[in-house]
Amino acid sequence: MWSISAPTIAARRAFSLIELLVTVGLVGLLLAIVLPSIQAARSAARKTHCQNNLRQLAIAAQAFH
């Protein structure tokens, strides 16, 4: 037979406001930590790409003369 507490278990599956705010706060904190490092890595990748392009231009100029 069904117990009386069965409907309350089904109603408890949703997040409370506090849980939702904590989750959003943690996601925001993680993004604040990760985004600067991603931007630094992209900047380093751009620098390396530019250096490689300059190196290839120098090699092509030497091969031309």
N, C-alpha and C positions, 0 to 999 in steps of 0.2 A: 504494500500500500504506500501511498504517497505521504510524506511527512509534511508538517506545517511549514518548516523552514525552507522548503524547495523554492518557492518564488523569490525569497530574499537572496538566495545564491545566484539566481539568474540576473537579478537586478544589480549585483555587485560587480559584474564584469566590466563596467565602464570605468574610465579614469576619473578620479576626483580632480577638482580644480587645482589643489596643491600639487598633486602628482604631475599634472599637465604643465604647471608653471615651473616645477623643478626640472622636468625633461627639457622644456624649451630653454631654460637657463643653462643647462649643461651643454646642450647643442650649441648655443651661442658662445659659451666659453671655449668649447673645442674649436669652433670656427675662428675665434679671436686668436687662439694659439697657433692654429695650422696655417691660416692665410698668409701671415708675414713670411713664413718659411717657404711657402709655395712661390710667393712673389720673388723672394731672394733666389730661389732655384731657377726661375724663369729668367731673371736678369743675368745670372751666371751663364745660362744656356745661350742667351742672345750674345753675350760677350764672346763666348767660345765660337759661336757661329761666325761672328764678324771677324775674329782672328783667323779662322780657317779660310774665309773668303779672301782676306788680304794675303794670306800665304799662297793661295792658289793663283792670285793675280801676280804675285812676285815670281812664282815659278813660270807662269805663262810669259811674262815679260822677259825673263832670262832665256827661255827657250826660243823666243821670237828673234832675239839679237844674237 
